[in-house]
Amino acid sequence: MSTILNVTELDFEQIKTNLKTYLKNQDGFTDYDFEGSGLNILLDVLAYNTHYNAINAHYTLNEAFLDSAQIRGNVVTRAKVLGYTPRSTLTPIAKINVVITAGSTHPPTLTLPRGTKFSTIVDNAEYNFVTMTELTAPQVTTTEGVAPNEVTTYTYHFDNVEIKEGTLKKVQYTVNNIIQNQKYQVSDTDVDTTTLLVKVKSNSAALNSDTYTLYEDLSVTVAATQVYFLQQNANEYYEIYFGDGVTGSRPVTSNIVELEYVTSSGDAANGAQAFTLASTLLSGSTNVTTTVSVAAGGQSAETLESIRFNAPLKFASQNRAVSADDYRAILKAEYSNIDAISVWGGENNTVPDYGSVYIAIKPLTGDTLAESDKAIVMSLLKGKTVTTVKPVIVDTEYTYIELDVNVRYNPNLTSKTNNELVTAVTNTLATYGTNQLNDFDGVFRHSQVTQTVDATDPAILSSSVRPRMFKLIKIRSNEDFTADLQFAEPLYSNGNVNEMSITSTPFFYNGAKCYIGDSAIANTETKRSVIIYTYDQGGAVAAVKTVGTLDLSTGIINMSGFRADTNTTVKIAVVPNSLDIAPKREQLVSIDTNYSTIVAEIDTIATSGQSGAINYTTTPRLK
């Protein structure tokens, strides 16, 4: 007779069965009817209690690990152990020019204070933008007309004013060092911590304050260093704390800590492009704002999966840049304007550069990093890199893809019109580009694209997708054009040396309508000359000027030494040697649906059977 209770089951019914089995093996319950007795209810309670405890233990254990935790507060806590602070919401940034025309009052200078408000409308919703720094402009005097009827205008010009979306807020705390490990909480979960300004005053009446900066490096932090530490707590609020008087300065009791920051709507205001001054700076004045760059770069707070991915990388780097992953982890944790990043050793360059590490960053705002942003990135890496290795920041090299798409469909299987089907395929391609190609490891996979197009609508029976690569170059009339174009793939050649590999849109050169093409070079199969050509009266191609070289095997085009008659943008297109297009190093590929051609045709075989095959045509491999 068994007196051992089986405790390996966690399911409610099985737990109850185990309890019954145990009791039935006891002398007092050999012939007992469990189903019809009050003891059955007691067994339900015992089984439920055991089941609840098992589930609770299971969930509790899951929440103890970074990989399996589902509650954000627990994920944040586990990441903190690894020295990682999750990225906050990022506010969109725009740049504008502001011209203020004075009324009767016109001081010699005018100040645009920190926190000056501008308003804008995006998708029928109003958003506020604020300035983050104080700017001052001198008075500009303009006189028109002839005395005594002359009119003098007083204006103030603020150029390239950076504004950020959100509301500027301020909160104060009184220091009380009796409280151990005192923390000062930022009161909003939608704060952009990159805008956080931390000041400490001696008391509430003091006019002067000390500005504390975010802690970055232990090696330069001593007892008097005015730094603050930032972390996110389990309730998803960010909080700051100060040093202990050994590592970083420690404010004294009764000091006032002032936190000033911007709360943001994240990516909701991205794309804002028309701004109106909402603050009154000068009584009776008027103003005009023009947009230099539209609002971009807004992001929601870092997701759980992103924290899971980045926290171990940051911990592995130990704030030292040795491997490529170290560079990625440090920059993604400390520099907010990153949409995608690629890091590689100089030995992997087309022309090897030993002793260097190369970094390419696709920013949240714009296509390439400004020189000021590159300087910020270099400063973040200072003191973290290996002494003998030199970091080099290069611009992202974009290869744009235009697609010739031919779709065959059965109109009996869809309610969409031909144009609606074309629109649906266009949206499918745009979505594929956004989801799959917006990173340095984003490969254009031809089979995936055709499968995605086929799945757009049940009526689509087959599709043909022919990719071409292109770049847009700007040729000026007042300066010689020089460019090294790097395509993401080697270029296709059918073996006919007289057939051009380059096609271009027209531009005017020396009074003639010209194009950029290429011609053969003797004794080489992969190298060709880049030429400017036009058409004579007989239609034959006539070379005007040799302006560079083309290497089919690498996809590199070097051009220099010519000017257009007028400033113009020329599209240069080539055919890749493969239907798949894989970027390398600083290269990034992107589908441009504006240059793509999508044609939807009725599949006559599907609608007419064998008789429809008589005039059925297929799509050639090349355009």
Secondary structure in CASP SS format (residue, H / E / C, confidence):
PFRMAT SS
TARGET T0000
AUTHOR 0000-0000-0000
METHOD secondary structure of the structure
MODEL  1
M C 1.00
S C 1.00
T C 1.00
I C 1.00
L C 1.00
N C 1.00
V C 1.00
T C 1.00
E C 1.00
L C 1.00
D C 1.00
F H 1.00
E H 1.00
Q H 1.00
I H 1.00
K H 1.00
T H 1.00
N H 1.00
L H 1.00
K H 1.00
T H 1.00
Y H 1.00
L H 1.00
K H 1.00
N C 1.00
Q C 1.00
D H 1.00
G H 1.00
F H 1.00
T C 1.00
D C 1.00
Y C 1.00
D C 1.00
F C 1.00
E C 1.00
G C 1.00
S C 1.00
G C 1.00
L H 1.00
N H 1.00
I H 1.00
L H 1.00
L H 1.00
D H 1.00
V H 1.00
L H 1.00
A H 1.00
Y H 1.00
N H 1.00
T H 1.00
H H 1.00
Y H 1.00
N H 1.00
A H 1.00
I H 1.00
N H 1.00
A H 1.00
H H 1.00
Y H 1.00
T H 1.00
L H 1.00
N H 1.00
E C 1.00
A C 1.00
F C 1.00
L C 1.00
D C 1.00
S C 1.00
A C 1.00
Q C 1.00
I C 1.00
R H 1.00
G H 1.00
N H 1.00
V H 1.00
V H 1.00
T H 1.00
R H 1.00
A H 1.00
K H 1.00
V H 1.00
L C 1.00
G C 1.00
Y C 1.00
T C 1.00
P C 1.00
R C 1.00
S C 1.00
T C 1.00
L E 1.00
T C 1.00
P C 1.00
I E 1.00
A E 1.00
K E 1.00
I E 1.00
N E 1.00
V E 1.00
V E 1.00
I E 1.00
T E 1.00
A C 1.00
G C 1.00
S C 1.00
T C 1.00
H C 1.00
P C 1.00
P C 1.00
T E 1.00
L E 1.00
T E 1.00
L E 1.00
P C 1.00
R C 1.00
G C 1.00
T C 1.00
K E 1.00
F E 1.00
S E 1.00
T E 1.00
I E 1.00
V E 1.00
D C 1.00
N C 1.00
A E 1.00
E E 1.00
Y E 1.00
N E 1.00
F E 1.00
V E 1.00
T E 1.00
M C 1.00
T C 1.00
E C 1.00
L E 1.00
T E 1.00
A E 1.00
P E 1.00
Q E 1.00
V E 1.00
T E 1.00
T E 1.00
T E 1.00
E E 1.00
G C 1.00
V C 1.00
A C 1.00
P C 1.00
N C 1.00
E C 1.00
V E 1.00
T E 1.00
T E 1.00
Y E 1.00
T E 1.00
Y E 1.00
H E 1.00
F E 1.00
D E 1.00
N E 1.00
V E 1.00
E E 1.00
I E 1.00
K E 1.00
E E 1.00
G C 1.00
T E 1.00
L E 1.00
K E 1.00
K E 1.00
V E 1.00
Q E 1.00
Y E 1.00
T E 1.00
V C 1.00
N C 1.00
N C 1.00
I C 1.00
I C 1.00
Q C 1.00
N C 1.00
Q C 1.00
K C 1.00
Y E 1.00
Q E 1.00
V C 1.00
S C 1.00
D C 1.00
T C 1.00
D C 1.00
V E 1.00
D E 1.00
T E 1.00
T E 1.00
T E 1.00
L E 1.00
L E 1.00
V E 1.00
K E 1.00
V E 1.00
K E 1.00
S C 1.00
N C 1.00
S C 1.00
A C 1.00
A C 1.00
L C 1.00
N C 1.00
S C 1.00
D E 1.00
T E 1.00
Y E 1.00
T E 1.00
L E 1.00
Y C 1.00
E C 1.00
D C 1.00
L H 1.00
S H 1.00
V H 1.00
T C 1.00
V C 1.00
A C 1.00
A C 1.00
T C 1.00
Q C 1.00
V E 1.00
Y E 1.00
F E 1.00
L E 1.00
Q E 1.00
Q E 1.00
N C 1.00
A C 1.00
N C 1.00
E C 1.00
Y C 1.00
Y E 1.00
E E 1.00
I E 1.00
Y E 1.00
F E 1.00
G C 1.00
D C 1.00
G C 1.00
V C 1.00
T C 1.00
G C 1.00
S C 1.00
R C 1.00
P C 1.00
V C 1.00
T C 1.00
S C 1.00
N C 1.00
I E 1.00
V E 1.00
E E 1.00
L E 1.00
E E 1.00
Y E 1.00
V E 1.00
T E 1.00
S C 1.00
S C 1.00
G H 1.00
D H 1.00
A H 1.00
A H 1.00
N C 1.00
G C 1.00
A C 1.00
Q C 1.00
A C 1.00
F C 1.00
T E 1.00
L E 1.00
A C 1.00
S C 1.00
T C 1.00
L C 1.00
L C 1.00
S C 1.00
G C 1.00
S C 1.00
T E 1.00
N E 1.00
V E 1.00
T E 1.00
T E 1.00
T E 1.00
V E 1.00
S E 1.00
V E 1.00
A E 1.00
A E 1.00
G C 1.00
G C 1.00
Q E 1.00
S C 1.00
A C 1.00
E C 1.00
T C 1.00
L H 1.00
E H 1.00
S H 1.00
I H 1.00
R H 1.00
F H 1.00
N H 1.00
A H 1.00
P H 1.00
L H 1.00
K H 1.00
F H 1.00
A H 1.00
S H 1.00
Q C 1.00
N C 1.00
R C 1.00
A E 1.00
V C 1.00
S C 1.00
A H 1.00
D H 1.00
D H 1.00
Y H 1.00
R H 1.00
A H 1.00
I H 1.00
L H 1.00
K H 1.00
A H 1.00
E H 1.00
Y C 1.00
S C 1.00
N C 1.00
I C 1.00
D C 1.00
A E 1.00
I E 1.00
S E 1.00
V E 1.00
W E 1.00
G E 1.00
G H 1.00
E H 1.00
N H 1.00
N C 1.00
T C 1.00
V C 1.00
P C 1.00
D C 1.00
Y C 1.00
G C 1.00
S E 1.00
V E 1.00
Y E 1.00
I E 1.00
A E 1.00
I E 1.00
K E 1.00
P C 1.00
L C 1.00
T C 1.00
G C 1.00
D C 1.00
T C 1.00
L C 1.00
A C 1.00
E H 1.00
S H 1.00
D H 1.00
K H 1.00
A H 1.00
I H 1.00
V H 1.00
M H 1.00
S H 1.00
L H 1.00
L H 1.00
K C 1.00
G C 1.00
K C 1.00
T E 1.00
V C 1.00
T C 1.00
T C 1.00
V C 1.00
K E 1.00
P E 1.00
V E 1.00
I E 1.00
V E 1.00
D C 1.00
T C 1.00
E E 1.00
Y E 1.00
T E 1.00
Y E 1.00
I E 1.00
E E 1.00
L E 1.00
D E 1.00
V E 1.00
N E 1.00
V E 1.00
R E 1.00
Y E 1.00
N C 1.00
P H 1.00
N H 1.00
L H 1.00
T C 1.00
S C 1.00
K C 1.00
T C 1.00
N H 1.00
N H 1.00
E H 1.00
L H 1.00
V H 1.00
T H 1.00
A H 1.00
V H 1.00
T H 1.00
N H 1.00
T H 1.00
L H 1.00
A H 1.00
T H 1.00
Y H 1.00
G H 1.00
T H 1.00
N H 1.00
Q H 1.00
L C 1.00
N C 1.00
D C 1.00
F C 1.00
D C 1.00
G C 1.00
V C 1.00
F E 1.00
R C 1.00
H H 1.00
S H 1.00
Q H 1.00
V H 1.00
T H 1.00
Q H 1.00
T H 1.00
V H 1.00
D H 1.00
A C 1.00
T C 1.00
D C 1.00
P C 1.00
A C 1.00
I E 1.00
L E 1.00
S E 1.00
S E 1.00
S E 1.00
V E 1.00
R E 1.00
P E 1.00
R E 1.00
M E 1.00
F E 1.00
K E 1.00
L E 1.00
I E 1.00
K E 1.00
I E 1.00
R C 1.00
S C 1.00
N C 1.00
E C 1.00
D C 1.00
F E 1.00
T E 1.00
A E 1.00
D E 1.00
L E 1.00
Q E 1.00
F C 1.00
A C 1.00
E C 1.00
P C 1.00
L E 1.00
Y C 1.00
S C 1.00
N C 1.00
G C 1.00
N C 1.00
V C 1.00
N C 1.00
E C 1.00
M C 1.00
S C 1.00
I C 1.00
T E 1.00
S E 1.00
T C 1.00
P C 1.00
F E 1.00
F E 1.00
Y E 1.00
N C 1.00
G C 1.00
A E 1.00
K E 1.00
C E 1.00
Y E 1.00
I E 1.00
G E 1.00
D E 1.00
S E 1.00
A E 1.00
I C 1.00
A C 1.00
N C 1.00
T C 1.00
E C 1.00
T C 1.00
K E 1.00
R E 1.00
S E 1.00
V E 1.00
I E 1.00
I E 1.00
Y E 1.00
T E 1.00
Y E 1.00
D C 1.00
Q C 1.00
G C 1.00
G C 1.00
A C 1.00
V E 1.00
A E 1.00
A E 1.00
V E 1.00
K E 1.00
T E 1.00
V E 1.00
G E 1.00
T E 1.00
L E 1.00
D E 1.00
L C 1.00
S C 1.00
T C 1.00
G C 1.00
I E 1.00
I E 1.00
N E 1.00
M E 1.00
S E 1.00
G E 1.00
F E 1.00
R C 1.00
A C 1.00
D C 1.00
T C 1.00
N C 1.00
T E 1.00
T E 1.00
V E 1.00
K E 1.00
I E 1.00
A E 1.00
V E 1.00
V C 1.00
P E 1.00
N C 1.00
S C 1.00
L C 1.00
D C 1.00
I E 1.00
A C 1.00
P C 1.00
K C 1.00
R C 1.00
E C 1.00
Q E 1.00
L E 1.00
V E 1.00
S E 1.00
I E 1.00
D C 1.00
T C 1.00
N C 1.00
Y C 1.00
S C 1.00
T E 1.00
I E 1.00
V E 1.00
A E 1.00
E E 1.00
I E 1.00
D C 1.00
T H 1.00
I H 1.00
A H 1.00
T H 1.00
S H 1.00
G H 1.00
Q H 1.00
S H 1.00
G H 1.00
A H 1.00
I C 1.00
N C 1.00
Y C 1.00
T C 1.00
T C 1.00
T C 1.00
P C 1.00
R C 1.00
L C 1.00
K C 1.00
END
